[in-house]
Amino acid sequence: MSSTDGNEPASGPIQTSEPLSRAIGERYLTYALSTIMHRALPDARDGLKPVHRRILFAMRELRLSSTGGFRKSAKISGDVMGNYHPHGDAAIYDAMARLAQDFNVRYPLVDGQGNFGNIDGDNPAASRYTEARLTAAAEALMEGLAENAVDFRPNYDGTLEEPVVLPAAFPNLLANGSSGIAVGMATNIPPHNIHDLVDACLAMIKDRDIGDDALVALVPGPDFPTGGVIVEPRASILDAYRTGRGAFRLRARWQVEDLGRGTWQIVVTEIPYQVQKSKLIERLAEVIQTKKVPLLADVRDESADDIRIVLEPRSKNVEPEMLMGMLFRNSDLETRFSLNMNVLIDGRTPKVCSLKEVLRAFLDHRREVLIRRSRHRMEKIDHRLEVLEGFITAFLHLDRVIDIIRYDADPKAALMAEDWAVRRARAASEADYVSPLSLPHSDDGLTEVQAEAILNMRLRSLRRLEEMELLREQDALMRERAELDDLLSSEGQQWKRIAAELKEVQKQFGKDAPGGARRSVFADAAEAEDVPLEAMIEREPITVICSRMGWIRAMKGHQQLDAEVKFKDGDEGRFLFHAETTDRILLVGSNGRFFTLLGANLPGGRGMGEPVRLMVDLPNEADIVDLQIFRPGERLLVASTDGDGFIVASDEVLAQTRAGKQVLNLRDGAKTQVCRKVAGDHVAVVGDNRKLLVFALDELPEMGRGKGVRLQKYKDGGLSDATTFVLADGLSWKDPAGRTRTETDLTEWLAKRATAGRMAPRGFPRDNRFT
């Protein structure tokens, strides 16, 4: 702190200094705690975050009961913001709208009228256009607020009070689920069925030490608002509920519609939770466009109020289960919902809880609510009994009471000072009729409460007919008080009362109530079998054309291989062969990687095609060495410019992704030079130096990946070409004139692998290539 001179303090705020790390740490910790406790994590007792709790309480204060009228959402969000939640009205309205969406919340807490959004992902209408009121489920959560069931705290400006937590007649945390991201932690809880949850609570009341296995038998899994089929194994579900962390595999529900004459279509009637239908349709359309599931021909959205997504197959030769299995793998028709049961215990301590711990927190809260409501009721009964005692005294001495009220200057003090016991005894001795009201009373005088009640009583209540009513009310209250006293003194009686209340909730919201039946079912996930490509794709002949610059296309039908084909300026043809749409085509890169293309996925023959580098991750600096049709069971001879090579099975080089598969390992500067199908018993190798070497095929190893072994020895240059052939049939090549020449006597060039070889015979091609 500084000053302007030695005597007077400086004007303005007091300045202090502290280390930046400590200042930031303290402030960030404050922010983190605020986010965790007041925004992101729900309370284990009522399953609500502060914003949701404040919305429901504000709607209760506006008297928006489930059987009453609606009010504008703008009015509701305005009251919430002005009275309890000093944040943006848009955020409040979004939170309220979600509580009204039956596709997001299993048991909606807000009854919305108007456009509150839909499962397509459309946003709700503006708050000035929609109306809302509470639902019966929300009223059940707040039942007991007027009976001191929970603590209240001042609102943000201290002018009003709001509940710290709601009484919660059912375990809303699990019934409606919750999600949120705090600082350093998050929560994600799926919705469940109230009937199952109440059964689990009743079991826990009977057996406090019940095991997780027994609880999961009663709560088999989530119950999502949008239904669906849960295909998670039971062991995984049990482990998730035991630890509070896990995941649930959820699939769409579908059925097959027979269209006659052997044709059919699939209709999806339920989609996974939190999947927007419009996004799902887009994803399915993308799957069709990219031909990831070639059998799927079309998708149509015929939904109205219900879900109806029609999937048309391209062929009727495949089983519907196979098609759906592939769609489950390639679209959001199957999702995984993560479970992270991170909640606030007692509203203060964040903890990842098991299913048993969450239900225990709810039951302990219900017991606390029951005790507080019972004590509040006893206080009300004691007050009423005191008032009834005064009424009884007034009825016994009605004339005297009227006289005091009529003539006394201070009737309240006079009523309290009168000795009613003496009057009661005198009246009993003089009367021929002994009234039940003349029974002895403990107090001789009237209390202030009794005197005030008598003075406030209406004249019409002074009729003699009220005498029996007072006695009946007194007896009923005394019996009720005795029951409450027994309840408060016996923990067993308390749990019995809680069980009875839970059964009433189960009757109101359980499986027999409208909308209470379980929506999500369980099934075993059949693993999708690999479908043969022939069954997936309409088999048609094509002619594959690939240029030297790597532009590829597929013309329909088997065209003449010597026909004239157009290419881009400066480009020319390199690969041209017949294939079928069901064929897989191997592309060999000079970097030693093998890529796989599907004939059905090749661009059409109109135009110049597309660059093959858009289909596979072939680097720009790598060239295409070979392009050939994959045939299972074949063997390939691969070799590098260094003269190293080996034999590889064709099944080993198939790539599942566009990144390809590394088969031939290369040293710096080396490239893939040869990839040929093995046909014969000997290998012929020729180098850049025109030396030819022939050796037995069995001298080459068969490998799945590697550098290989030395095929031929060189002083200068490297390998130019290699091929396999049958020694007895001789080695063939085309001479410079284009004529095929066959050399049958190869004794001069026969030697062991990795030797230098001898000069090629006269007439061998000048480009040192066998073909």
ZAMARGU-4260 file (C-alpha; in steps of 0.2 Angstrom, whole numbers, plus 5000, padded with zeros to 4 digits):
<rodrens>
0) 5000/5000/5000 | 5006/5017/4995 | 5002/5035/5000 | 5003/5052/4993 | 5014/5059/5007
5) 5019/5053/5024 | 5002/5057/5033 | 4987/5055/5021 | 4982/5038/5013 | 4981/5038/4994
10) 4964/5039/4986 | 4957/5025/4976 | 4956/5006/4979 | 4969/4998/4991 | 4982/4988/4980
15) 4990/4972/4986 | 5003/4961/4978 | 5004/4942/4978 | 5013/4929/4967 | 5004/4927/4950
20) 5004/4908/4952 | 4995/4909/4969 | 4982/4922/4962 | 4978/4912/4947 | 4977/4895/4957
25) 4965/4902/4970 | 4954/4910/4957 | 4954/4895/4945 | 4950/4884/4960 | 4935/4895/4964
30) 4929/4894/4946 | 4932/4875/4946 | 4922/4872/4962 | 4908/4883/4956 | 4907/4874/4939
35) 4907/4857/4948 | 4894/4861/4961 | 4883/4873/4953 | 4883/4869/4935 | 4889/4852/4928
40) 4886/4838/4941 | 4869/4833/4947 | 4864/4830/4965 | 4863/4812/4969 | 4847/4815/4980
45) 4836/4823/4967 | 4846/4820/4951 | 4845/4839/4946 | 4857/4853/4943 | 4853/4870/4950
50) 4846/4877/4934 | 4834/4863/4933 | 4829/4864/4951 | 4826/4882/4950 | 4815/4880/4934
55) 4804/4868/4943 | 4803/4878/4959 | 4799/4894/4949 | 4785/4885/4940 | 4778/4879/4956
60) 4778/4897/4963 | 4769/4902/4947 | 4756/4888/4952 | 4758/4879/4935 | 4751/4862/4941
65) 4750/4848/4929 | 4731/4850/4929 | 4731/4869/4927 | 4734/4881/4913 | 4749/4884/4903
70) 4760/4900/4904 | 4772/4908/4892 | 4789/4901/4892 | 4796/4918/4891 | 4787/4922/4908
75) 4794/4906/4916 | 4812/4909/4910 | 4811/4927/4915 | 4805/4923/4933 | 4819/4910/4934
80) 4832/4922/4929 | 4826/4937/4939 | 4822/4927/4955 | 4834/4912/4956 | 4846/4910/4942
85) 4856/4925/4936 | 4862/4919/4920 | 4856/4920/4902 | 4838/4918/4898 | 4843/4908/4882
90) 4852/4895/4893 | 4837/4894/4905 | 4825/4891/4891 | 4836/4878/4883 | 4837/4869/4899
95) 4818/4870/4902 | 4815/4865/4884 | 4825/4849/4886 | 4815/4844/4901 | 4800/4844/4890
100) 4807/4834/4876 | 4801/4816/4877 | 4815/4810/4865 | 4828/4817/4877 | 4820/4814/4894
105) 4812/4797/4899 | 4800/4805/4911 | 4797/4824/4906 | 4797/4836/4920 | 4789/4850/4909
110) 4773/4849/4899 | 4776/4859/4884 | 4764/4866/4872 | 4770/4872/4855 | 4786/4868/4846
115) 4799/4862/4858 | 4811/4854/4845 | 4811/4837/4838 | 4821/4821/4836 | 4828/4828/4819
120) 4838/4840/4829 | 4827/4856/4825 | 4828/4869/4839 | 4813/4874/4849 | 4803/4889/4844
125) 4807/4906/4853 | 4801/4907/4871 | 4788/4920/4867 | 4779/4907/4856 | 4778/4892/4867
130) 4769/4888/4884 | 4773/4876/4898 | 4767/4869/4914 | 4773/4855/4926 | 4770/4837/4924
135) 4765/4825/4937 | 4783/4818/4938 | 4789/4836/4943 | 4776/4838/4956 | 4781/4821/4963
140) 4799/4828/4965 | 4793/4843/4974 | 4780/4835/4985 | 4784/4840/5003 | 4792/4857/5000
145) 4778/4866/5010 | 4781/4854/5024 | 4799/4858/5029 | 4805/4842/5020 | 4822/4851/5014
150) 4832/4865/5018 | 4830/4882/5010 | 4844/4895/5006 | 4843/4913/5001 | 4843/4917/4982
155) 4857/4926/4974 | 4852/4943/4980 | 4845/4938/4997 | 4827/4943/4993 | 4819/4926/4991
160) 4823/4908/4997 | 4825/4893/4986 | 4827/4874/4990 | 4844/4867/4992 | 4837/4850/4985
165) 4820/4844/4981 | 4811/4830/4991 | 4811/4818/4976 | 4798/4805/4977 | 4807/4794/4965
170) 4826/4792/4960 | 4826/4805/4947 | 4845/4804/4944 | 4843/4787/4937 | 4826/4789/4930
175) 4830/4803/4918 | 4849/4802/4918 | 4861/4817/4917 | 4876/4823/4908 | 4888/4837/4910
180) 4907/4842/4909 | 4915/4851/4923 | 4933/4856/4926 | 4943/4840/4927 | 4928/4829/4928
185) 4912/4824/4919 | 4896/4814/4921 | 4886/4804/4909 | 4871/4794/4916 | 4858/4785/4905
190) 4839/4785/4909 | 4831/4770/4917 | 4814/4763/4920 | 4806/4769/4936 | 4797/4752/4939
195) 4814/4744/4939 | 4822/4757/4950 | 4808/4756/4963 | 4810/4737/4963 | 4828/4739/4967
200) 4825/4752/4981 | 4812/4740/4989 | 4825/4726/4988 | 4838/4737/4997 | 4825/4742/5010
205) 4823/4723/5014 | 4841/4719/5013 | 4853/4733/5016 | 4868/4722/5011 | 4861/4717/4995
210) 4874/4712/4982 | 4877/4721/4965 | 4871/4705/4956 | 4854/4705/4964 | 4852/4724/4960
215) 4857/4722/4942 | 4844/4708/4940 | 4831/4720/4945 | 4839/4735/4935 | 4845/4725/4920
220) 4850/4741/4911 | 4845/4758/4904 | 4828/4762/4897 | 4831/4775/4884 | 4816/4787/4879
225) 4819/4782/4860 | 4819/4764/4864 | 4832/4753/4854 | 4840/4737/4857 | 4854/4735/4870
230) 4866/4722/4865 | 4879/4725/4878 | 4884/4708/4887 | 4877/4705/4904 | 4895/4704/4912
235) 4899/4721/4905 | 4883/4729/4912 | 4886/4721/4929 | 4904/4728/4929 | 4898/4745/4924
240) 4885/4746/4938 | 4897/4740/4950 | 4911/4752/4946 | 4901/4767/4940 | 4910/4767/4923
245) 4907/4758/4907 | 4897/4759/4891 | 4881/4752/4883 | 4880/4746/4865 | 4863/4752/4858
250) 4856/4747/4841 | 4841/4753/4831 | 4826/4742/4831 | 4821/4736/4814 | 4810/4724/4805
255) 4808/4717/4787 | 4793/4721/4776 | 4789/4709/4763 | 4785/4717/4746 | 4780/4702/4737
260) 4789/4692/4723 | 4804/4689/4734 | 4808/4707/4737 | 4809/4716/4754 | 4814/4731/4763
265) 4820/4736/4780 | 4810/4748/4791 | 4819/4756/4806 | 4806/4760/4819 | 4818/4766/4834
270) 4835/4774/4833 | 4848/4775/4846 | 4847/4788/4860 | 4853/4806/4856 | 4856/4802/4838
275) 4848/4815/4827 | 4837/4807/4814 | 4842/4820/4800 | 4861/4817/4804 | 4858/4798/4803
280) 4849/4800/4786 | 4864/4810/4780 | 4876/4797/4786 | 4866/4783/4778 | 4866/4793/4761
285) 4885/4795/4763 | 4887/4776/4765 | 4878/4774/4749 | 4888/4787/4740 | 4905/4780/4746
290) 4899/4762/4743 | 4905/4757/4760 | 4889/4745/4760 | 4887/4742/4742 | 4871/4732/4745
295) 4862/4747/4751 | 4853/4755/4737 | 4842/4769/4744 | 4836/4776/4761 | 4820/4786/4763
300) 4813/4795/4778 | 4794/4791/4780 | 4793/4797/4798 | 4778/4806/4804 | 4775/4807/4823
305) 4784/4790/4824 | 4800/4784/4817 | 4800/4776/4800 | 4816/4775/4790 | 4815/4763/4775
310) 4831/4755/4769 | 4831/4747/4751 | 4843/4733/4747 | 4852/4733/4730 | 4850/4714/4729
315) 4838/4702/4737 | 4851/4688/4737 | 4858/4693/4754 | 4851/4691/4771 | 4844/4706/4780
320) 4854/4702/4795 | 4870/4703/4785 | 4865/4720/4778 | 4860/4727/4795 | 4876/4720/4803
325) 4886/4730/4790 | 4876/4746/4793 | 4878/4744/4812 | 4897/4745/4809 | 4896/4759/4797
330) 4883/4771/4803 | 4875/4778/4819 | 4862/4764/4819 | 4873/4757/4832 | 4881/4768/4846
335) 4889/4767/4862 | 4882/4776/4877 | 4896/4779/4890 | 4892/4778/4908 | 4901/4789/4921
340) 4891/4790/4937 | 4900/4805/4944 | 4888/4814/4955 | 4887/4826/4971 | 4885/4816/4987
345) 4875/4827/4999 | 4876/4841/4987 | 4895/4844/4991 | 4907/4830/4987 | 4909/4823/4969
350) 4911/4805/4968 | 4910/4791/4955 | 4896/4780/4962 | 4890/4762/4959 | 4872/4759/4956
355) 4870/4753/4974 | 4878/4769/4981 | 4867/4780/4970 | 4851/4771/4976 | 4858/4772/4994
360) 4860/4791/4993 | 4842/4792/4987 | 4835/4781/5000 | 4844/4790/5014 | 4838/4807/5007
365) 4820/4800/5007 | 4822/4795/5025 | 4828/4812/5030 | 4813/4819/5020 | 4801/4808/5029
370) 4808/4812/5047 | 4807/4831/5043 | 4789/4830/5036 | 4784/4820/5051 | 4791/4832/5063
375) 4783/4846/5054 | 4766/4837/5054 | 4768/4834/5073 | 4771/4853/5076 | 4755/4857/5066
380) 4745/4844/5075 | 4751/4850/5092 | 4746/4868/5087 | 4729/4862/5081 | 4726/4852/5097
385) 4730/4867/5107 | 4718/4877/5097 | 4705/4863/5099 | 4707/4864/5118 | 4703/4882/5118
390) 4688/4879/5107 | 4682/4866/5119 | 4683/4878/5133 | 4674/4891/5123 | 4660/4879/5120
395) 4658/4874/5138 | 4657/4892/5144 | 4650/4900/5128 | 4640/4913/5138 | 4655/4919/5148
400) 4665/4920/5132 | 4652/4930/5123 | 4651/4941/5138 | 4670/4944/5139 | 4671/4948/5120
405) 4656/4959/5121 | 4660/4970/5136 | 4678/4968/5141 | 4690/4981/5134 | 4704/4969/5132
410) 4695/4952/5128 | 4711/4943/5124 | 4719/4946/5141 | 4702/4943/5149 | 4701/4926/5141
415) 4718/4921/5146 | 4716/4927/5164 | 4699/4918/5167 | 4699/4903/5179 | 4690/4891/5167
420) 4693/4876/5178 | 4682/4882/5192 | 4669/4886/5180 | 4670/4869/5172 | 4668/4861/5189
425) 4653/4872/5193 | 4644/4869/5176 | 4647/4850/5178 | 4639/4849/5195 | 4624/4860/5190
430) 4620/4853/5173 | 4608/4838/5171 | 4617/4834/5155 | 4635/4830/5155 | 4643/4835/5139
435) 4658/4825/5132 | 4666/4842/5132 | 4666/4843/5151 | 4680/4830/5152 | 4694/4836/5163
440) 4707/4847/5154 | 4725/4849/5159 | 4726/4868/5158 | 4716/4879/5169 | 4718/4895/5158
445) 4719/4899/5140 | 4735/4901/5131 | 4738/4916/5119 | 4736/4905/5104 | 4719/4898/5110
450) 4713/4915/5115 | 4718/4922/5098 | 4709/4907/5089 | 4693/4910/5099 | 4693/4929/5095
455) 4695/4925/5076 | 4682/4912/5076 | 4666/4915/5066 | 4649/4917/5074 | 4642/4903/5063
460) 4655/4891/5071 | 4647/4893/5088 | 4633/4881/5084 | 4631/4867/5096 | 4632/4855/5081
465) 4651/4858/5081 | 4653/4849/5098 | 4654/4832/5090 | 4665/4838/5076 | 4678/4845/5088
470) 4678/4829/5097 | 4681/4818/5082 | 4694/4830/5075 | 4703/4829/5092 | 4703/4810/5093
475) 4709/4809/5075 | 4723/4821/5078 | 4728/4812/5094 | 4728/4795/5085 | 4739/4803/5070
480) 4751/4810/5083 | 4753/4794/5091 | 4757/4786/5074 | 4769/4799/5070 | 4777/4797/5087
485) 4779/4779/5084 | 4786/4782/5066 | 4799/4794/5073 | 4805/4782/5086 | 4806/4767/5075
490) 4818/4765/5060 | 4809/4750/5054 | 4792/4759/5053 | 4801/4773/5044 | 4807/4761/5030
495) 4790/4753/5030 | 4782/4770/5026 | 4796/4774/5013 | 4792/4757/5004 | 4774/4761/5004
500) 4777/4778/4996 | 4788/4770/4983 | 4775/4758/4979 | 4763/4772/4976 | 4775/4780/4964
505) 4777/4764/4955 | 4759/4763/4953 | 4758/4781/4946 | 4773/4780/4935 | 4777/4761/4933
510) 4775/4749/4919 | 4756/4748/4920 | 4755/4767/4919 | 4753/4776/4902 | 4771/4778/4895
515) 4778/4768/4909 | 4782/4752/4900 | 4800/4748/4896 | 4805/4754/4879 | 4823/4748/4877
520) 4824/4729/4875 | 4839/4717/4877 | 4847/4706/4864 | 4863/4697/4860 | 4874/4705/4847
525) 4877/4693/4833 | 4893/4696/4826 | 4892/4702/4808 | 4898/4689/4796 | 4909/4694/4781
530) 4898/4695/4766 | 4905/4689/4750 | 4907/4703/4738 | 4898/4693/4725 | 4883/4694/4736
535) 4885/4712/4740 | 4888/4719/4722 | 4878/4717/4706 | 4891/4707/4696 | 4894/4717/4679
540) 4909/4717/4667 | 4920/4732/4667 | 4936/4738/4658 | 4948/4746/4669 | 4959/4760/4662
545) 4973/4768/4671 | 4984/4781/4663 | 5003/4784/4666 | 4999/4799/4677 | 4987/4789/4688
550) 4970/4794/4682 | 4959/4778/4683 | 4941/4774/4677 | 4930/4759/4673 | 4920/4758/4657
555) 4905/4747/4657 | 4907/4730/4648 | 4922/4722/4641 | 4928/4734/4628 | 4941/4731/4615
560) 4958/4732/4623 | 4966/4739/4607 | 4952/4752/4605 | 4957/4770/4605 | 4955/4778/4622
565) 4956/4797/4626 | 4968/4804/4639 | 4972/4821/4646 | 4985/4831/4636 | 5002/4825/4640
570) 4996/4808/4647 | 4994/4791/4639 | 4987/4774/4644 | 4997/4762/4654 | 4986/4748/4662
575) 4971/4742/4652 | 4962/4725/4657 | 4945/4717/4658 | 4938/4714/4676 | 4921/4714/4685
580) 4913/4725/4698 | 4915/4712/4711 | 4934/4711/4708 | 4947/4718/4720 | 4961/4726/4711
585) 4979/4727/4718 | 4988/4743/4716 | 5007/4741/4719 | 5016/4757/4724 | 5035/4760/4721
590) 5036/4764/4740 | 5033/4745/4743 | 5015/4748/4749 | 5000/4738/4742 | 4983/4746/4740
595) 4966/4738/4737 | 4953/4745/4725 | 4935/4739/4723 | 4929/4737/4705 | 4912/4744/4709
600) 4920/4759/4717 | 4930/4765/4702 | 4923/4780/4693 | 4913/4778/4678 | 4920/4778/4660
605) 4913/4795/4655 | 4927/4808/4656 | 4944/4805/4660 | 4941/4797/4677 | 4948/4802/4694
610) 4966/4802/4701 | 4969/4786/4710 | 4978/4796/4724 | 4960/4802/4729 | 4955/4784/4733
615) 4971/4778/4741 | 4985/4787/4751 | 4998/4785/4738 | 5011/4798/4740 | 5015/4810/4726
620) 5033/4805/4724 | 5028/4786/4723 | 5023/4779/4706 | 5011/4765/4701 | 5022/4749/4698
625) 5008/4737/4694 | 4989/4736/4693 | 4981/4718/4693 | 4966/4709/4698 | 4967/4700/4715
630) 4964/4681/4715 | 4964/4672/4731 | 4977/4658/4733 | 4989/4666/4721 | 5007/4670/4724
635) 5017/4685/4719 | 5035/4688/4715 | 5040/4706/4722 | 5057/4713/4720 | 5066/4730/4722
640) 5078/4740/4711 | 5092/4734/4723 | 5089/4716/4717 | 5081/4710/4733 | 5064/4700/4733
645) 5053/4686/4739 | 5037/4677/4736 | 5021/4683/4745 | 5004/4676/4745 | 4991/4687/4737
650) 4980/4686/4752 | 4994/4694/4763 | 4994/4710/4752 | 4976/4714/4753 | 4973/4731/4762
655) 4958/4735/4772 | 4961/4754/4773 | 4965/4767/4760 | 4982/4769/4769 | 4987/4752/4761
660) 4999/4739/4768 | 5018/4739/4768 | 5024/4723/4760 | 5041/4726/4753 | 5054/4735/4764
665) 5065/4747/4755 | 5082/4754/4758 | 5085/4773/4755 | 5084/4776/4736 | 5077/4759/4732
670) 5060/4757/4724 | 5048/4743/4720 | 5052/4736/4703 | 5043/4720/4700 | 5026/4712/4706
675) 5022/4697/4695 | 5011/4682/4698 | 5021/4666/4701 | 5018/4653/4687 | 5031/4640/4685
680) 5046/4632/4694 | 5061/4644/4689 | 5064/4663/4691 | 5073/4673/4677 | 5081/4690/4682
685) 5089/4703/4671 | 5098/4718/4677 | 5102/4735/4670 | 5118/4728/4664 | 5108/4716/4653
690) 5115/4701/4662 | 5102/4687/4663 | 5101/4674/4678 | 5090/4659/4679 | 5088/4649/4696
695) 5075/4638/4704 | 5060/4646/4712 | 5062/4636/4728 | 5077/4646/4732 | 5066/4661/4736
700) 5058/4662/4753 | 5039/4665/4755 | 5036/4679/4767 | 5022/4691/4772 | 5033/4707/4773
705) 5051/4711/4773 | 5066/4716/4762 | 5068/4699/4754 | 5084/4690/4749 | 5097/4695/4735
710) 5091/4689/4718 | 5106/4694/4707 | 5122/4702/4710 | 5127/4718/4702 | 5143/4729/4702
715) 5134/4744/4694 | 5115/4747/4691 | 5101/4737/4698 | 5087/4725/4694 | 5078/4728/4678
720) 5065/4714/4677 | 5060/4697/4684 | 5048/4684/4680 | 5044/4666/4683 | 5042/4652/4670
725) 5042/4633/4668 | 5059/4628/4663 | 5054/4613/4652 | 5043/4626/4642 | 5058/4638/4640
730) 5059/4657/4643 | 5049/4668/4631 | 5051/4687/4627 | 5047/4698/4612 | 5061/4703/4601
735) 5063/4721/4594 | 5052/4716/4579 | 5038/4712/4591 | 5039/4693/4588 | 5038/4681/4602
740) 5054/4671/4604 | 5057/4656/4616 | 5073/4650/4622 | 5072/4632/4628 | 5091/4629/4631
745) 5095/4639/4646 | 5110/4629/4653 | 5121/4644/4650 | 5111/4655/4662 | 5106/4643/4675
750) 5115/4646/4691 | 5112/4649/4710 | 5103/4663/4716 | 5113/4679/4720 | 5125/4676/4706
755) 5129/4689/4692 | 5123/4679/4678 | 5128/4681/4659 | 5124/4692/4645 | 5106/4690/4638
760) 5105/4681/4622 | 5105/4689/4605 | 5088/4697/4601 | 5083/4701/4619 | 5073/4717/4621
765) 5084/4733/4622 | 5073/4739/4637 | 5078/4723/4647 | 5060/4718/4650 | 5052/4701/4648
770) 5035/4708/4642
</rodrens>
